[in-house]
Amino acid sequence: MAKGNDLVRYITEQVVEYMGKPKEERKSTRGKRKEPWQTKWFGMLPFGVSMWAKDKKKGVQGRKKESDHSI
């Protein structure tokens, strides 16, 4: 039952900390923009993969165009 008490204590501390902040500061924290879940879970990996895929797609098309001009 100690884990339940720890949870209650943690939630109580968070509520007391929140209520102790001035109203303006509480409002300013509400409007924060959340980071995308992909970045939160996987870091920069999804962004890197998307950049790699775009470059790969452009690279294939760009090579075909370059070979047409060299004839």
C-alpha positions as CSV (number, residue, x, y, z in Angstrom):
1,M,0.0,0.0,0.0
2,A,3.1,2.2,0.2
3,K,2.9,2.9,-3.6
4,G,-0.6,4.2,-3.2
5,N,0.5,6.6,-0.5
6,D,3.5,7.7,-2.6
7,L,1.1,8.4,-5.5
8,V,-1.2,10.5,-3.3
9,R,1.7,12.4,-1.9
10,Y,3.1,13.1,-5.4
11,I,-0.3,14.3,-6.7
12,T,-0.8,16.5,-3.6
13,E,2.7,18.1,-4.0
14,Q,1.9,18.8,-7.7
15,V,-1.4,20.4,-6.8
16,V,0.1,22.5,-4.0
17,E,2.9,23.6,-6.2
18,Y,0.5,24.6,-9.0
19,M,-1.8,26.5,-6.6
20,G,1.2,28.3,-5.1
21,K,2.1,29.9,-8.5
22,P,0.7,33.3,-9.4
23,K,-2.3,33.3,-11.7
24,E,-0.4,34.9,-14.6
25,E,2.4,32.2,-14.5
26,R,-0.2,29.4,-14.5
27,K,-1.9,30.9,-17.5
28,S,1.4,31.2,-19.4
29,T,2.2,27.5,-18.9
30,R,-1.2,26.5,-20.3
31,G,-0.5,27.9,-23.8
32,K,2.8,26.0,-24.3
33,R,3.0,24.1,-27.6
34,K,3.4,20.4,-27.1
35,E,6.2,18.6,-29.0
36,P,5.0,16.0,-31.5
37,W,4.6,12.5,-30.1
38,Q,7.0,11.1,-32.7
39,T,9.8,13.4,-31.5
40,K,8.9,12.7,-27.8
41,W,9.1,8.9,-28.3
42,F,11.8,8.5,-30.9
43,G,13.8,11.7,-30.8
44,M,15.0,13.1,-34.2
45,L,14.9,9.7,-35.9
46,P,11.5,10.2,-37.7
47,F,12.7,13.6,-38.9
48,G,16.0,12.1,-40.2
49,V,14.2,9.3,-42.0
50,S,11.8,11.7,-43.7
51,M,14.7,13.9,-44.8
52,W,16.5,10.8,-46.1
53,A,13.4,9.6,-48.0
54,K,12.9,13.0,-49.6
55,D,16.5,13.1,-50.7
56,K,16.3,9.6,-52.0
57,K,13.2,10.5,-54.0
58,K,14.7,13.6,-55.4
59,G,18.0,11.8,-56.1
60,V,16.3,9.2,-58.3
61,Q,14.4,11.8,-60.3
62,G,17.4,14.1,-60.5
63,R,19.6,11.4,-61.9
64,K,17.1,10.5,-64.7
65,K,16.9,14.2,-65.7
66,E,20.7,14.6,-65.7
67,S,21.2,11.5,-67.9
68,D,18.6,12.9,-70.4
69,H,20.5,16.2,-70.8
70,S,23.9,14.5,-71.3
71,I,22.8,12.8,-74.6
